Amino acid sequence: MSRLLRPARVLLLGPPGSGKGTQTERLRKQFEIPSISSGDILRHHIKDGTEIGQLASSIINQGKLLPDVVMTKVVASELRRRHWLSPSTSWLLDGFPRTHAQAEMLDAQELEPANAGMNLVVELQVPEDAMFDRIANRLVHVPSGRVYNLTYNPPKVRGRDDITGEPLSRRPDDDPAVFRKRLKEYRACTEPLVEYYKKSGDVLWSVAGETSDVIYAQLEREVVRRFGESVDESAEMDSEAAGAAD
């Protein structure tokens, strides 16, 4: 068990299929850090048929990324809505910013004025064949954002969400041809973004591995090193028992 002693504002970077959502969920549960997934926000817009959702759907189905200004507005409005623009808050960003321009806009317009800049940017490095296998076997429950994998995290009932029993579906951008195009675009966009965070002090940290478990073990240790402490649960229980005896 681990806990935070200092605010942690964390960005996870990684190509499609690198496991950003899985790592975000594990960090969220382990350290009780709330999260925003730009992909989930967009999928809700698409499901609700909003103006942004219709625009996003047409662009994503072509294997392209949304314009920087649009994505920055979407995420910034969500940060404001949740009252997270404060130096005392902790949060996780999954999948945004994706470009140098998005990072500069988010920092200059929202984070820096609120003294709430990101203090850890994690770059996930996963072999391409492992990423392709993940997206080929991925199913999602769109309303909740829950993600399943037919290989290592299958639903209890095939094609049905474990909690609601509602149908699962494949993301339109998980099509193999679309995936390859998105991966190429991601790499072109990310190199300048990584360079941007390299210039931001001791913020950027890279972690490599073929599986989510291998990556998470390293990620957890780094978060504890920077922001928290590991808690010995047995020692904590002994202390509570001694206090009760007194």
N, C-alpha and C positions, 0 to 999 in steps of 0.2 A: 504494500500500500504506500502511496506517496501523496504529498500535499504541497500546495503552493504557499510560499512565504512572501512572494513579491508578485505584482501584476505581470502576467505573461500575455503578450499580444503576438500571436503566431500566425505566420503564413506558410502554407504547404504548397510547394511547387512540384509539378510532375506531369508528364505527358498523359494522354488518355490511356486508361488501363494500368496506371502505375500504383493504384491503391490509395489515392489521396483520401477518398471517402472513408475507407476502412481505417486508416491511421487517424483521421479526424475523430471518428467515432470512439476509437480506443482511448485517445487522449481526453476526449470529452468525459468519458466515464471514469477514467483513472484519476483525473485531476479536477473533475467537475467544472470544466471550462465550457461555456456556451460557444456555439459555432454558427457560422453562416457559410452555406454552400452556394456559390454563384450559380452553379448548375441547377440546384434545387429551386432557387428563386425563379430562374428562367423557365423551368419546366412547369411551375405553378402558373406563371404568366401564360405559357402556351396552352395549358389545360383550360384556363379560364377564358381564353380567347381575347386577352387584352391587346391593345395596340402594339405594345412591346412584344407580346407573345406571338402575334401574327408575323411581325417583322423577324423575330428570332427564328421562328420555324422555317421561314423561306430561306434564310441564310444558312442555318445549320444543315438543312437537307441538301445543300450544295457543297457541304463539307468545308464551309468557311467559318471564320470567327466574327463575332459581332464587333461593330466599330467601337473604338476605345471610349468615346464620349458617352455612348449609350450604356455600356457596361459600368462605367464609373458612376453614372447617375443612379443606376439600379442598386448597386451595392452601397453607395453613400447614403441613399435614402433609407435603406434598411438599417444601417448603423445608427442613423439619427432616430429612426422609429423605435429602436430598442434602447436608446439612451446609452450607447456604448462609447461615445466620443468623450472620454474622460481619462485622466492619467491613472485613476484608481481601478479601472476595469480590466478584466482579462477576457480574451476572446480568441477564436480560431477562424481564420479565413481559408476556405478550401476552393482553389481554382481561380482566385482573383487577388491581385492583378496578374495578368498574363503577359503584359507588354511593358516596355520602358515607359511609354506615354501614359498608360493607365497608372503605373506606380507614381509617376511624377504628379499627375492630376490628383490622385487620392491623397498623397502626402501634402501637397501645397494647399489644396482646397479644404481638406477635412481633418487629417490627422495632426499635422504640425500646429495649426491654430488651436487645437484642443489639447496640445501637449500629450498626445496619445499615439505616438509613432510605434510602428512594429518593432519589437526587440528580439525577434527570432524569425528568420526566414529559412525554411527547411527545403532543400532540393533533393527530391527522391530520384534515385538512379536505379532503374530496373531494366533488365535485358528485354529487347524488343519481342522475342518469342514468348516470354512470360506475359507481357502486356497483351499480345494478340490472343493468347489462350484465355486470358481473363475476359476480354470483351466478347469473345466468341461464345462463352458460357454464361454470360451475365443476364439476369432478369431483374426487373425493378418493379416495386409497387409505387406508382407515380404519386398518389396522394400523400404518402408518408415519407417517401424518399428511401425506404428500406431496399437494400440491395442484396441479391442472392447470387450464388455461383453454383452451377450444376455440378462442378467438380468437387469443391471443398466446403461449400455452404449452401446445400440445396434446401428448398422449401420442404416442409413436412409432407405436404400434398403437392404433387407435381403441378406447376402452373398456378398455384394459389398462395396468397400471402398468409404467413403463419398466424398473424394477429386477427385480421379481418376476414380471411377467406376469400377476399376479392381477387380477381384475375391479375396475374403478373404479365408484364410485357417487355419487349426489347426496346431499347432506345433507338430512335432512327439513326443516330450517329454511330451506332455500334455495327453498322454494315461494314464488312471488310474493306471495300473500296473507299468508303467515306473515312474509315479509321486511318488508312494509310495516308490519305490526303491531309487529314487533321494533324497527324503526327509530323508530317513534313512542315506544315505551317507552324505548329507549336515550336519546333526546334528553331525555325528562323526567327520567331518572335522572342524566344526565351533567352538566347545568348546575350542580347543587349540588356535584358532585365537582370540577369545574373550579374553582369558587370556593374549595373546600377547599384545593386545591394552590396557588392564587394567594396564599394566606395563609402558605405554607410557605417563603417566601423566593424565591430565584432558581431555582426547581425547574421550574415549568411553562414549556413552550416549544411554540408552535404552528407548524405547517408546512402549506402548502396546495399543491395541484396536482391535475391530472386524471389523470396517469399515475404508476406506481410509480417510473419512472426520474427524473422531475422531482422527486418528493418525496425520493427516496433521496439524490440529489446534495446537497440542502440538509441532510438529516439527518446524513450522513457528516461534513460540514464542522462541524456543531454538536457532534457527539461528539468530534471531534478538538480543537476549541476548548476544550472543558470538561475532557477527560480524557486527551488523548493528543497525538500528533504525527504528521505525515505523513512518510513515509520515501521518499526519492528512491532508487528501486531501482537506477537506473544508477550513482548515486554509490556506493551500497553495494557493487555488484558491482566497481566500479573499486577500491575500498578493499580488498576481499578479494583481488583480483588482485595489487595492489601488495604485500600482505602475503605472498602465496604466492611472489612473485618475490624478496622479501627472504630 
